[in-house]
Amino acid sequence: MVADLLRQEGHEVLPFTNGQAAAAALTSQVPELVITDLYLDKTRPHGLELLKKAREMVPPAVVIVITAFSSIQTAKEAMKNGAFDYLEKPFKMDEFKLCVQRALSYNAALSETAYLRKELKRKYQFSQIVGSAPKMQGVFKMIERVADTDSTILVLGESGTGKELVARALHFNSRRQFAPFIPINCSALPENLLESELFGHRRGAFTGAISDKKGLFQEADGGTIFLDEVASMSPLLQSRLLRVLQEREVRRVGDNLPVYVNVRVVAAANEPLEARIREGRFREDLYYRLNVISIQLPSLRERRDDIPLLVAHFLKEKTSPRSQRPYKVTRQAMDLLCAHDWPGNVRELENAIERAATLCEGDVIQTADLPPTLIAAARTANPGLEPEATVSLPTVPEAALYPLQPLNAESTTPPSGSEPVLPLKNFLRDQEQAHLNRALQHCSGDKEKAALLLGISLATLYRKLAGEDKEA
């Protein structure tokens, strides 16, 4: 009856009449939902063994337990061991369908959460911090060595060098990666608001405090808090931060009771803090608490050889809306980019490439597409660059293009005039991804509708979108 009802609802169902056969099937099948009676025979609760096996799968299956009234206590034990819900016999069909619907929705939410976490970790893995210069290699080695520790980190570097990117890499490559990462710019808020944001407040602590509020240190419990521009903190906030680092506890504004927090602190400053200490604007004891391990990020002008790599990185997922081909860069334009001092560092370079790609009339970025201030500054510093040399050319010959090689991948050069031939496995994967994207676009991004349209389960859709499908 249950199997027939689920098939009528459009689900694929694998029924079993005994626990051993079901347990054996779990070694080869990856179900989204397991529905089991607690007692598959009268001697022992095989359902608990199935529950344990289903929860040990990767990814774990959601389990609904069916039980008689006389075994309610065992059902409660099943809930403690990870069952999603239990149904008492006899149950109504509407009640059963609702329970199944909730379980599948829960499983879809777990799949989406796992997918998003994987994407976050991919985005902030070490390889996403681009650089081959010796100073950057030293940064990579330091991040790798200290990422999975609880030591307080001080990241130093000019504005735009990627201090927050380093902080996120430290968090998402540590055992705290599934807990919150909370960034805050200490220079963006006045002192009274920053105190409330960091430490929270009790209702009535000040005008406008109409309810209790948890501070960011409590929100980041178990994870990492990133304090950007920490040098801009007032002396009062510096003393309160020092207490958090020493005692691992926070006290909300207007509250007398401290709250313990388990938070890793990563702080950042865009200037040496020693100068502020000498001027009396930064506490020396706080400096030594923050500076347990320091990571110094070089400015972009100190690693000009990395500029072509960074340009390739910023352009690697972009295609020209006119030709639908990847962007190229003329040698003259690359010379200008490498000659500029980049006071705004990597952030300024990224914005310049974004502007150039937007204004580019085809798929070749020329000097005219670069910011005028960059062209003027480069011409003043080096009059021999002649940035206008390529502007008058109707087309840019291939010999004048700077070779932008894919990052972290071996490149192959196809014969002249032919398209590169992909392995069949890669071609089929790309075709499948394109079809999935068309279905999502047709359904306005609704993954549940897209899965129904494609005739696959929602979990399968998530796996295929994440590139985890076994046949991909």
C-alpha angles and dihedrals in degrees: 000000000000093000092049092049093051092048089052087055089056099257127137107239131197108191125197131185099203138039098238094057091046092049090049090051091055089066091064105022127068105204123185092215135025119199113189139166113234094229112042086170131011098256106066141359101261087172091074090055091050089048091054093047093047092050091051092058121105105261095021116236122235111245131208115191123209116205144167121243092255091063100047091121090057089049090055088052088053090054090053089053094055107278112152095217143332132226123210117222126273096040132171120250093234089053090050094049091049091051091051092047092052092047093051091046089051091050091050090051090051090049092050091047091051090048092050092047090051090050091049092051091046091050094051102037117124094260090065090067100081123211142109099185115118092247091054091047087056089052091051092051092050093049091050092050097048103030096095096044129090094230118131111251129208113201114199127191145112121283111286098022093116105261094153090047088056091048091052091047089053091051100042092047094051134078087260091067095111093051123078125290107207119189123190132176106223092199094055098071133054117249099261094048093044091053091052092045094050101040105018127226143243123244111275094016089127140350109300096022094123095159142015114280130197115224126231091257089061092043089054094050108146092012140062133291118203115207107196119194090012090169090072092067117117119244091255093054091044090058091048092049090050090056091051090053093046102041102023090228136108131207118208120229107272094015128111097195120082121223121215115232131189101209134146112220122215112181130187137197132180095212136041109278093210090077091054090049091054089049091051093242098113129046113246093211090053090049091057091047091052097039097065088122121005128199116197114204115206120230118249092250087060091059106035091153087071094060095088089049092050092047090052089048093053092047100040096095097035127095129185110262088216102049100017088225129123116269124259128198127219118236091241091055092047090050089055092049092050093047096053119098094220102212087186090051121202094349091056091047092050091051091048092052091046090052093046093050091049095050096039110115094209134001097292117088110214134184092266089063093059122092112280092231090057092050093048094047093048093047090051092049094044116017091185095070094084096197093189093065094097099036095082094048112104090208132014114231116232091245089065094055122102108235107244104193120197112261119248093001137097112244125217124201112222120212114278113280096013133104118242113261113230124206111265091246091057093044092052091047092052091048091050092049091050090051091049091051091050090052091049091049090049089052093045091246095307101143094192092056091043092053090050091049092050093046095238134112121266091244090053090052091053091049092050093047089051091049093241099119111126094226094049 
